[in-house]
Structure formats: C-alpha cells, structure tokens
C-alpha cells in the first residue's frame, strides 16, 4: 500500500546523484584549485592542474574507445600518473585495474586477459616485465590492448617504450573533459583488484563506486583527518587502490606526496621537506622508520600520524612508533572490503593505561568503520555469533556497503564468500568484552601440535619483543610425533649478536612450553611489495625440509 510520501516526490537531477569519489576531485578543483595537490620530485601540481590533467587523460581514453565497463590496467609506481588514473578512469565509468609491480609476466598476462584489458598505461621502468607479459597476452590469449607509455621525470634508468602513445603527448593532444562525472548507477564497478592467488588462480575482486565513496569518507572520519592533509605515499597505490586514499585526499583538498621508492631515509626526508602529517604502511615499513638512525628524523617537528594494517601488527612495532612520537592507528581489512574497514578506535580512557596495555588495546582489529553496516565474529558454519568473552574463536565477518560486488567470473567463490548473508574473511578471532575483535590467526596459519592449537601470531609477537628481531614469521613444520611444531623464520637487526638458542630461551619466558618454536632459521623472509610476509612460501620451505629429514 502506498503512502503520502510516495506521491510527487520522485528522484530527479536536483535531489539525487549517484555516489562516486570522482566528485571529490571536481569539488577540490572548484574550491581549492590554487592549493597544492601533487608533489613528485621537482614536479608540482595544484588541484586545478591535477583535475585538468585527469580530465585530459579521460578525454584521451574516451578517444581510444574506453567507456562504461572497459578495463584500463595500469603498471605504475606511486606517481602523479597513478593519481590521475584513479580520477580519470572512474570518470568514464570504466574499471581501473592496478597491477602489482612485483608479479611475474605470466601472471600479469593472465590477470589482464581475465579482466579483458582494453588499455594499459605502463611506466618505462617496468618494460622488461611488461614486454613479455604483452607478448603472452597476444600469443596465448589473443588480446592486444592499446599501450600508453609513461616516462616519469623521476626515473632516469633504462626502459623501452612499448606502445604507440606517450602519456604526456596524449594529454597535450586532448582538451579536458568539461566535467569528471561519476556513473549513472553507483553500483557500477569502479575497480578490479586481484588477490595473491597463493592457492590456485587469483580472484578478481570487483568493487563499486558507492563503496569507494563511503570508504574514502570513512578513512577521514576514522582518522579525524583535517582539511588539507599532507599525505605521503608509502603504501603502493596498486594495493586496494591505496586503501581508497587517492579519493580521501581529494575529498579534503590535501597534498599527495608521491614516493617512487620506499626506504627509511627517503620516507624521513620527504616527511621533513614537505611537512608530511599522515601516511599508511604495513608493519614492516613502520619498523624501518623506528629502527632508522635518530639523526635521520632530525627536523621532523610536526605531529606525524601513521595508519597500520595487518592481521596483527607486532606489539614491538606499536611500542617502537610510540617511542619516536609517531601516533599510530591500527586498521584492519582485506581487498574485498576496499582495504581497511575496521579500526581499533582509541577510547579516551586508554591514555591512562600503561604503555604495555595501550599496545595491547591498540593492537586489536577493533570495530567496524562507521559506514560499514556490520562486523562481528561468528561460527563459520552455524553463523552463530560467538560470546564476547575474549576466548571463544570464530571467523570475522562483514556486511554492508563497504563490501565488494563479488569475484569477477567466479560465481562459486562469490557464493562461498557471501554464504549466510555475510562476507567471510577467513580470519580467526575472538570478541573481547568491549566487542573489539582480536585476531588469533588465519585459519590456514593455526599450528596444531599434539592436538593443541597454537597461534602463529602469538609466537611471532613473543619473538618481536626481542630487541634483535626486525622481522619474523612462524609456520607449521610437519612432525612425526606431534603432527606439527612451530618453526620460526627470523631476520635480525644488522650486527645483532643473538643465537637461535637465545631466542628460544627468550620465548620460554613469554609462552607456554608447547608454543615455543622448536627450530629457528635466520633467513630472508619473502614479502609482497606492500611488506606483507608471504607465509605460503615459508610453509613450502618447512614442508620441503621435513621431507628431506
């Protein structure tokens, strides 16, 4: 039955616009056009100039046939061109596919074929990798995208041009679009990002304009970001579209400080020179910062706020950042929820706690973002919510507008991920009495030794508390007697004189005996380009060594 509020009150152009983060770019160009938008080496662009460049790129892509549902892949570092792609491609209602610069050529070709790439924008530095990927794409998949070459002013190394278009030449040849408009339907895809594919082919995570808009707003609300933040790109923009921060910075009229290479000295120099006040990074990058020589931080007098994400950032990292005066906010999420979708909100009372207790509280995965409708811990099969007792394990699940559309061309995986009306993360956690979630482990990372479950995260946290340890990862090693035992891979601070026996003795002071690593290996730990440890490689090493023994 209709009611009085359903008559003569229809949607129209004046009262309804589909949500899209592209609108943030138009607003900043209109209101803050003279303010700095992008800094990259010697290059400087205002918001008016950045909007103009993005609108020229959009016009050029449209002339090349890009439109609604077309895929534009980009193989770019954190550069102005990467920022511009995040504004131009969605403005055409096309789909942005940011490629991981550390993948091999075969996997890049597979991904570009899977998402049916129409145009590829690539930096010359990656030509040795992209050339064979394009060859495989043509020969094995019969796909031949238009290639646009970027010659970044900050890159002076080797690298061929692979396409028929130069980026700057293309921009100069096209007048900018009159407006960077969003889609007619906010449910339209804005990006496709691929999971790591450690067990079979990667999955293409499809996200939409509505979710990107809302998560960009959530980033600002969660972090209490001010207008005009100076944001340093230590996080690769190819990773979950930079956690939606390309659009968050645009919303606030802030400044993108681009960083082509991530190392401690470059980070700290950029912070000092440009008075950076915000940045995001994986735990390993924060570790680089607080372990850097104190003199590298000289002159950084502004308050710097960092955001860290990861299943469980080590307590030593949180304490280390506090020790140098950096304020750290811990967020949690996955590609399927646009990057971060939960946060360990700092309650005022926490400031009165000891540093150790603050570290524990801040190290939790926390509560849902304000515009995410649901986050809880549930039994993975019955979907019953676990009690908030800090003990009962379940799986973290999300629901709401900041959840992907699904996996591209993979209805089976999409159905499994959304079983019961919740997105299943695969992360095992407890709900503490204040209803903050705390991850115990990934389901595949739990070590079962003699029938007892051991959290690899708990063992890693103990190892990180030794001052000599800069990185570690614990995996299960097959054992004839116990089934599995903990095996630790460790990287040490340069020149740190510590033995495996000493680290094992250290762990015994913090852990129950059955949780202590039976073996410690001092080896380089494989990591993704975002600093995430690749445990699947370590599990292979552990299985291989057990077979040899």
C-alpha positions as CSV (number, residue, x, y, z in Angstrom):
1,X,0.0,0.0,0.0
2,X,1.4,3.4,-0.9
3,X,1.6,6.3,1.5
4,X,1.6,10.1,1.2
5,X,5.4,10.2,0.9
6,X,5.4,8.2,-2.3
7,X,3.5,10.8,-4.4
8,X,5.0,13.6,-6.3
9,X,8.4,13.2,-4.5
10,X,10.4,11.4,-7.2
11,X,14.1,11.4,-7.6
12,X,15.4,14.0,-10.1
13,X,18.7,15.6,-11.1
14,X,18.3,18.2,-8.4
15,X,17.9,15.8,-5.4
16,X,19.7,12.6,-6.3
17,X,23.2,11.9,-7.6
18,X,24.9,8.5,-7.7
19,X,27.7,8.4,-5.2
20,X,31.2,8.4,-6.7
21,X,34.6,9.5,-5.3
22,X,35.2,11.3,-8.6
23,X,33.0,14.1,-7.3
24,X,35.7,14.9,-4.7
25,X,38.1,15.8,-7.4
26,X,35.7,18.3,-9.0
27,X,35.0,19.9,-5.6
28,X,38.7,20.4,-4.7
29,X,39.4,21.8,-8.2
30,X,36.5,24.2,-7.8
31,X,37.1,25.3,-4.2
32,X,40.8,24.7,-3.7
33,X,42.1,25.0,-7.2
34,X,45.1,27.1,-6.3
35,X,46.3,24.8,-3.4
36,X,48.9,22.0,-3.9
37,X,47.6,18.6,-4.9
38,X,50.6,16.6,-6.0
39,X,54.3,16.7,-5.2
40,X,56.7,14.4,-7.1
41,X,60.4,15.3,-7.2
42,X,60.6,18.6,-9.0
43,X,57.0,18.4,-10.3
44,X,54.2,20.4,-8.5
45,X,50.6,20.4,-9.5
46,X,47.7,22.4,-7.9
47,X,44.2,20.9,-7.7
48,X,43.2,22.8,-10.7
49,X,46.1,21.4,-12.7
50,X,45.5,17.9,-11.4
51,X,41.9,18.0,-12.3
52,X,42.9,19.3,-15.8
53,X,45.4,16.5,-16.3
54,X,42.9,13.9,-15.2
55,X,40.3,15.3,-17.5
56,X,42.7,15.3,-20.4
57,X,43.6,11.7,-19.7
58,X,39.9,10.8,-19.5
59,X,39.3,12.6,-22.9
60,X,42.2,10.7,-24.4
61,X,41.0,7.3,-23.1
62,X,37.5,8.1,-24.4
63,X,39.0,8.8,-27.8
64,X,40.6,5.3,-27.6
65,X,37.2,3.7,-27.1
66,X,37.2,3.4,-23.3
67,X,33.7,3.6,-21.8
68,X,31.4,2.0,-19.3
69,X,32.7,-1.4,-18.4
70,X,36.0,-1.1,-20.2
71,X,39.1,-2.1,-18.2
72,X,42.1,0.1,-18.0
73,X,45.1,-1.6,-16.5
74,X,48.0,0.4,-15.0
75,X,51.5,-0.7,-14.2
76,X,52.7,2.4,-12.3
77,X,54.7,3.4,-9.2
78,X,53.3,6.0,-6.8
79,X,53.5,8.9,-9.2
80,X,51.2,11.7,-10.5
81,X,50.1,9.5,-13.3
82,X,48.8,6.9,-10.9
83,X,46.9,9.6,-9.0
84,X,45.4,10.8,-12.3
85,X,44.4,7.3,-13.3
86,X,42.3,7.0,-10.1
87,X,40.4,10.1,-11.2
88,X,40.2,9.7,-15.0
89,X,39.2,6.1,-15.4
90,X,36.2,6.1,-13.0
91,X,35.0,9.4,-14.5
92,X,34.4,7.4,-17.8
93,X,32.6,4.7,-15.8
94,X,35.4,2.4,-16.8
95,X,37.1,0.0,-14.5
96,X,40.6,0.5,-13.1
97,X,42.9,-2.5,-12.7
98,X,46.1,-1.6,-10.8
99,X,48.8,-4.2,-11.4
100,X,51.2,-5.4,-8.7
101,X,54.7,-4.4,-9.8
102,X,56.2,-7.5,-8.3
103,X,54.2,-10.1,-10.2
104,X,55.8,-12.2,-12.9
105,X,55.0,-11.7,-16.6
106,X,52.8,-14.8,-16.9
107,X,50.6,-13.8,-14.0
108,X,50.3,-10.2,-15.3
109,X,49.2,-11.6,-18.7
110,X,46.7,-13.9,-17.0
111,X,45.2,-11.1,-15.0
112,X,45.0,-8.6,-17.9
113,X,43.3,-11.3,-20.0
114,X,40.9,-12.3,-17.2
115,X,39.7,-8.7,-16.8
116,X,39.7,-8.1,-20.6
117,X,42.0,-5.2,-20.6
118,X,41.4,-2.6,-23.3
119,X,44.2,-0.1,-22.5
120,X,47.4,-0.5,-20.5
121,X,49.2,2.5,-19.0
122,X,52.8,1.5,-18.0
123,X,55.9,3.1,-16.7
124,X,59.1,2.6,-18.7
125,X,60.9,1.1,-15.7
126,X,58.6,-2.0,-15.9
127,X,59.2,-2.5,-19.6
128,X,61.4,-5.6,-19.1
129,X,58.5,-7.2,-17.2
130,X,55.6,-5.8,-19.3
131,X,57.1,-6.7,-22.7
132,X,56.9,-10.5,-22.1
133,X,53.5,-10.1,-20.4
134,X,52.2,-8.3,-23.5
135,X,53.7,-11.0,-25.7
136,X,52.0,-13.7,-23.7
137,X,48.8,-11.8,-23.7
138,X,48.8,-11.6,-27.5
139,X,50.1,-15.1,-28.3
140,X,48.3,-17.1,-25.6
141,X,45.2,-15.1,-25.1
142,X,44.7,-13.3,-28.4
143,X,44.3,-9.9,-26.7
144,X,46.2,-6.8,-27.9
145,X,45.5,-3.7,-25.7
146,X,46.4,-0.2,-26.5
147,X,49.6,0.7,-24.6
148,X,50.4,4.1,-23.2
149,X,54.0,4.7,-22.0
150,X,54.8,6.9,-19.0
151,X,58.3,8.5,-18.9
152,X,58.4,9.7,-15.3
153,X,60.6,12.7,-14.7
154,X,61.9,11.0,-11.5
155,X,63.1,7.8,-13.3
156,X,66.3,8.0,-15.3
157,X,67.1,4.3,-15.7
158,X,66.7,2.0,-18.7
159,X,63.3,1.0,-20.1
160,X,61.9,0.9,-23.6
161,X,58.6,2.5,-24.8
162,X,56.3,-0.4,-25.7
163,X,53.2,1.4,-27.1
164,X,52.2,3.8,-29.8
165,X,51.3,6.6,-27.3
166,X,53.3,8.6,-24.9
167,X,51.4,9.8,-21.8
168,X,52.3,13.4,-21.9
169,X,51.9,13.7,-25.7
170,X,48.5,12.1,-25.4
171,X,47.4,14.6,-22.7
172,X,48.6,17.5,-24.7
173,X,46.6,16.3,-27.7
174,X,43.2,16.3,-26.0
175,X,41.2,19.1,-24.5
176,X,40.0,18.2,-21.0
177,X,36.5,16.9,-20.4
178,X,34.1,19.6,-19.2
179,X,33.4,17.6,-16.1
180,X,34.7,14.4,-14.4
181,X,31.3,12.8,-14.0
182,X,30.6,9.7,-12.0
183,X,28.3,6.8,-13.1
184,X,24.6,6.8,-13.6
185,X,24.5,3.8,-11.2
186,X,26.7,3.9,-8.1
187,X,26.6,0.0,-8.1
188,X,28.7,0.1,-11.3
189,X,32.2,-1.3,-11.0
190,X,35.0,1.2,-10.2
191,X,38.0,-1.2,-9.9
192,X,39.1,-4.8,-10.1
193,X,41.9,-5.9,-7.9
194,X,43.4,-9.3,-7.8
195,X,44.2,-11.4,-4.7
196,X,47.6,-13.0,-4.3
197,X,46.5,-16.4,-5.7
198,X,48.6,-18.5,-3.3
199,X,46.2,-21.4,-3.8
200,X,45.2,-21.6,-7.4
201,X,44.4,-18.7,-9.8
202,X,44.0,-15.2,-8.2
203,X,40.5,-13.9,-7.7
204,X,39.4,-10.6,-9.2
205,X,37.8,-8.5,-6.5
206,X,35.2,-6.2,-8.1
207,X,34.4,-3.0,-6.1
208,X,31.8,-0.3,-6.9
209,X,31.6,3.5,-6.8
210,X,29.3,3.6,-3.8
211,X,31.7,1.5,-1.7
212,X,34.8,3.5,-2.8
213,X,33.0,6.8,-1.9
214,X,31.9,5.6,1.5
215,X,35.3,4.1,2.4
216,X,37.1,7.3,1.4
217,X,34.8,9.2,3.8
218,X,35.3,6.6,6.5
219,X,39.1,7.0,6.2
220,X,38.7,10.7,7.0
221,X,36.2,10.1,9.8
222,X,38.2,7.2,11.4
223,X,41.5,9.1,11.4
224,X,39.9,12.5,12.2
225,X,41.8,13.8,9.1
226,X,41.8,17.6,8.9
227,X,41.3,19.6,5.7
228,X,44.5,19.9,3.6
229,X,46.4,16.9,5.0
230,X,49.9,16.3,3.6
231,X,49.8,12.6,2.8
232,X,52.9,10.6,2.0
233,X,52.5,7.6,-0.4
234,X,54.5,4.9,1.3
235,X,51.6,2.4,0.6
236,X,51.6,1.3,-3.0
237,X,48.6,2.8,-4.8
238,X,48.2,-0.5,-6.6
239,X,47.3,-2.2,-3.3
240,X,43.5,-2.0,-2.9
241,X,43.5,1.3,-4.7
242,X,45.7,2.7,-2.0
243,X,43.0,1.9,0.6
244,X,40.8,4.5,-1.1
245,X,43.2,7.3,0.0
246,X,43.6,8.7,-3.5
247,X,40.0,9.8,-3.1
248,X,40.2,10.6,0.6
249,X,43.0,13.1,-0.1
250,X,40.9,14.6,-2.9
251,X,37.9,15.0,-0.7
252,X,39.9,17.1,1.8
253,X,41.9,19.2,-0.7
254,X,45.1,17.6,0.6
255,X,48.5,17.1,-0.9
256,X,49.7,13.8,-2.4
257,X,53.5,13.5,-1.8
258,X,54.5,10.7,-4.2
259,X,57.3,8.3,-3.3
260,X,58.7,6.2,-6.1
261,X,60.9,4.1,-3.8
262,X,60.2,3.1,-0.2
263,X,63.1,3.2,2.1
264,X,63.6,4.7,5.6
265,X,65.8,7.6,4.5
266,X,63.6,8.6,1.6
267,X,60.5,8.5,3.8
268,X,62.0,10.6,6.6
269,X,63.5,13.1,4.1
270,X,60.1,13.5,2.5
271,X,58.4,14.0,5.9
272,X,60.9,16.7,6.8
273,X,60.9,18.5,3.5
274,X,57.2,18.6,2.9
275,X,56.0,18.5,6.5
276,X,54.1,15.3,5.9
277,X,51.5,14.7,8.6
278,X,49.9,11.4,7.5
279,X,50.9,8.1,5.9
280,X,49.9,4.5,5.7
281,X,52.0,1.4,5.6
282,X,52.4,-2.3,6.5
283,X,54.1,-3.1,9.8
284,X,57.5,-3.8,8.1
285,X,57.6,-0.2,6.8
286,X,56.8,1.3,10.2
287,X,59.6,-0.9,11.6
288,X,62.0,0.6,9.1
289,X,61.1,4.1,10.4
290,X,61.5,3.5,14.1
291,X,64.7,1.4,13.6
292,X,66.3,4.2,11.4
293,X,69.1,6.2,13.0
294,X,67.8,9.1,15.1
295,X,69.6,11.7,13.1
296,X,67.5,10.8,10.0
297,X,64.5,12.0,11.9
298,X,66.1,15.3,12.9
299,X,63.9,18.3,11.8
300,X,60.6,16.4,11.8
301,X,58.9,18.6,14.4
302,X,55.3,18.2,13.2
303,X,53.0,15.5,14.6
304,X,53.1,12.6,12.2
305,X,50.2,10.1,12.2
306,X,50.6,6.7,10.7
307,X,48.0,4.1,9.8
308,X,49.0,0.4,10.0
309,X,47.1,-2.6,8.8
310,X,47.8,-6.2,9.1
311,X,46.4,-9.3,10.7
312,X,48.3,-8.5,13.8
313,X,51.0,-5.8,13.9
314,X,53.7,-6.8,16.4
315,X,53.5,-5.1,19.8
316,X,57.1,-4.2,19.4
317,X,56.2,-2.1,16.3
318,X,53.4,-0.2,18.1
319,X,55.7,0.5,21.1
320,X,58.6,1.5,18.8
321,X,56.5,4.1,17.0
322,X,55.2,5.5,20.3
323,X,58.8,5.8,21.4
324,X,59.7,8.2,18.5
325,X,56.5,10.2,18.9
326,X,54.5,8.9,15.9
327,X,50.8,8.4,16.5
328,X,49.7,5.1,15.1
329,X,46.1,4.0,14.3
330,X,45.6,0.3,13.7
331,X,43.0,-0.7,11.0
332,X,42.0,-4.0,9.6
333,X,40.5,-5.2,6.3
334,X,41.0,-7.0,3.1
335,X,40.9,-6.3,-0.6
336,X,37.3,-7.5,-0.6
337,X,36.3,-4.6,1.8
338,X,38.2,-1.9,-0.1
339,X,41.3,-2.2,2.2
340,X,40.6,-1.0,5.8
341,X,37.0,-1.5,7.0
342,X,37.6,-1.8,10.8
343,X,39.6,0.2,13.3
344,X,40.9,-0.1,16.8
345,X,39.2,3.2,17.9
346,X,41.2,4.7,20.7
347,X,39.0,5.4,23.7
348,X,39.9,8.4,25.9
349,X,40.5,6.1,29.0
350,X,43.2,4.2,27.2
351,X,45.6,7.2,27.6
352,X,45.7,6.4,31.3
353,X,46.8,2.9,30.8
354,X,50.4,1.7,30.8
355,X,52.3,1.6,27.5
356,X,52.1,-2.2,27.5
357,X,48.3,-2.1,28.0
358,X,47.9,0.6,25.4
359,X,49.9,-1.5,23.0
360,X,47.6,-4.5,23.6
361,X,44.5,-2.4,23.2
362,X,45.7,-0.7,20.0
363,X,46.9,-4.0,18.5
364,X,43.4,-5.3,18.2
365,X,41.4,-5.3,14.9
366,X,38.7,-3.3,16.6
367,X,35.3,-2.4,15.4
368,X,33.6,-1.7,12.1
369,X,34.1,1.6,10.2
370,X,31.2,4.0,10.8
371,X,29.7,3.5,7.4
372,X,30.2,-0.3,7.3
373,X,26.9,-1.9,8.5
374,X,28.2,-5.0,10.2
375,X,31.3,-6.6,11.6
376,X,31.3,-9.5,14.1
377,X,32.9,-12.8,14.9
378,X,30.7,-15.8,14.1
379,X,31.0,-19.6,13.9
380,X,32.0,-20.2,10.2
381,X,29.3,-22.9,9.7
382,X,26.4,-22.2,12.0
383,X,26.9,-18.4,11.7
384,X,26.1,-18.0,15.4
385,X,27.9,-15.0,17.0
386,X,30.5,-16.0,19.5
387,X,30.2,-14.7,23.0
388,X,32.2,-11.6,23.8
389,X,34.4,-13.4,26.3
390,X,37.8,-13.0,24.6
391,X,38.2,-16.8,24.5
392,X,35.7,-18.3,22.0
393,X,37.1,-18.4,18.5
394,X,35.2,-17.7,15.4
395,X,35.6,-16.0,12.0
396,X,35.5,-12.3,11.4
397,X,32.6,-11.4,9.0
398,X,31.5,-8.2,7.4
399,X,28.3,-6.9,5.7
400,X,27.3,-3.6,4.3
401,X,28.1,-1.1,1.6
402,X,31.9,-1.4,2.0
403,X,31.9,-5.0,0.7
404,X,32.9,-6.0,-2.8
405,X,30.4,-6.7,-5.6
406,X,32.0,-10.2,-5.8
407,X,34.7,-12.1,-7.7
408,X,34.9,-11.5,-11.4
409,X,33.8,-14.5,-13.5
410,X,33.8,-16.7,-10.4
411,X,30.2,-17.2,-9.1
412,X,31.2,-20.2,-7.0
413,X,33.8,-18.3,-5.0
414,X,31.4,-15.3,-4.7
415,X,28.7,-17.5,-3.3
416,X,31.0,-19.1,-0.8
417,X,32.3,-15.7,0.3
418,X,28.8,-14.4,0.9
419,X,27.3,-17.6,2.5
420,X,24.6,-16.7,5.0
421,X,24.5,-13.0,4.1
422,X,27.9,-12.2,5.5
423,X,31.3,-11.8,3.9
424,X,33.6,-14.5,5.3
425,X,37.2,-13.2,5.8
426,X,38.9,-16.4,6.8
427,X,40.5,-14.7,9.8
428,X,40.0,-16.4,13.1
429,X,39.4,-14.1,16.1
430,X,37.7,-13.6,19.4
431,X,35.3,-10.8,20.6
432,X,36.6,-9.2,23.7
433,X,34.2,-7.9,26.4
434,X,34.1,-4.4,24.8
435,X,33.2,-6.1,21.5
436,X,36.6,-5.2,19.9
437,X,37.7,-8.1,17.7
438,X,41.2,-9.6,18.2
439,X,42.6,-11.9,15.5
440,X,44.1,-15.1,16.7
441,X,45.2,-16.3,13.3
442,X,44.4,-17.0,9.7
443,X,42.6,-20.3,9.6
444,X,45.4,-21.8,7.5
445,X,48.1,-20.4,9.8
446,X,47.0,-22.1,13.0
447,X,49.5,-24.7,14.1
448,X,48.0,-27.9,15.6
449,X,50.7,-29.6,17.8
450,X,49.7,-32.7,19.8
451,X,46.1,-31.7,19.5
452,X,46.7,-28.2,20.8
453,X,46.1,-25.1,18.7
454,X,49.0,-22.7,18.6
455,X,48.5,-19.2,17.2
456,X,51.4,-18.3,15.0
457,X,50.7,-14.6,15.7
458,X,51.2,-15.2,19.4
459,X,54.6,-16.8,18.8
460,X,55.6,-14.1,16.4
461,X,54.7,-11.4,19.0
462,X,57.0,-13.0,21.5
463,X,59.8,-13.1,19.1
464,X,59.3,-9.4,18.1
465,X,59.8,-8.5,21.8
466,X,63.4,-9.4,21.5
467,X,65.4,-6.3,20.5
468,X,67.5,-8.1,17.9
469,X,64.5,-9.2,15.8
470,X,63.4,-6.9,12.9
471,X,61.1,-9.4,11.1
472,X,59.8,-12.9,11.8
473,X,57.2,-15.4,10.7
474,X,56.1,-18.7,12.3
475,X,54.7,-21.6,10.3
476,X,53.9,-25.2,11.0
477,X,56.6,-27.8,10.3
478,X,55.4,-31.4,9.9
479,X,56.5,-33.6,12.9
480,X,56.3,-37.4,13.2
481,X,55.4,-37.3,16.9
482,X,53.4,-34.1,17.4
483,X,51.8,-33.7,13.9
484,X,53.1,-30.1,13.6
485,X,55.5,-27.9,15.6
486,X,56.3,-24.2,15.3
487,X,59.1,-23.2,13.0
488,X,60.3,-19.6,13.1
489,X,62.0,-17.7,10.3
490,X,63.8,-14.6,11.6
491,X,65.6,-11.6,10.3
492,X,67.9,-9.8,12.7
493,X,68.9,-6.2,13.1
494,X,72.3,-5.6,11.4
495,X,75.1,-6.7,13.7
496,X,72.8,-8.1,16.4
497,X,74.7,-11.0,18.1
498,X,72.0,-13.5,19.0
499,X,71.7,-17.2,18.6
500,X,68.7,-19.5,18.0
501,X,69.1,-20.9,21.5
502,X,68.9,-17.4,23.0
503,X,65.7,-16.6,21.1
504,X,64.2,-19.9,22.1
505,X,65.1,-19.1,25.8
506,X,63.5,-15.7,25.3
507,X,60.3,-17.2,24.0
508,X,60.2,-19.6,27.0
509,X,59.8,-16.6,29.3
510,X,56.7,-15.4,27.4
511,X,55.0,-18.6,26.1
512,X,53.7,-21.9,27.3
513,X,56.3,-24.6,26.6
514,X,54.3,-26.3,23.7
515,X,54.1,-22.9,21.9
516,X,57.8,-22.3,21.9
517,X,59.5,-22.7,18.4
518,X,61.3,-26.0,18.1
519,X,63.5,-24.5,15.4
520,X,64.7,-21.0,14.4
521,X,66.1,-20.2,11.0
522,X,67.9,-17.0,10.2
523,X,66.8,-16.4,6.6
524,X,65.5,-13.7,4.5
525,X,61.7,-13.7,4.7
526,X,59.7,-13.3,1.4
527,X,57.4,-10.3,1.4
528,X,55.0,-8.7,-1.1
529,X,55.6,-5.2,-2.4
530,X,53.4,-3.9,0.4
531,X,55.6,-5.5,3.1
532,X,53.2,-8.4,3.8
533,X,55.0,-11.6,4.7
534,X,54.3,-14.4,2.2
535,X,53.8,-17.3,4.6
536,X,52.8,-19.7,1.8
537,X,56.4,-19.7,0.6
538,X,57.7,-20.4,4.1
539,X,55.2,-23.3,4.5
540,X,56.6,-24.8,1.4
541,X,60.1,-24.4,2.8
542,X,59.0,-26.1,6.0
543,X,57.4,-29.0,4.2
544,X,60.4,-29.5,1.9
545,X,62.8,-29.6,4.8
546,X,60.7,-32.0,6.7
547,X,60.5,-34.3,3.7
548,X,64.3,-34.2,3.4
549,X,64.8,-35.0,7.1
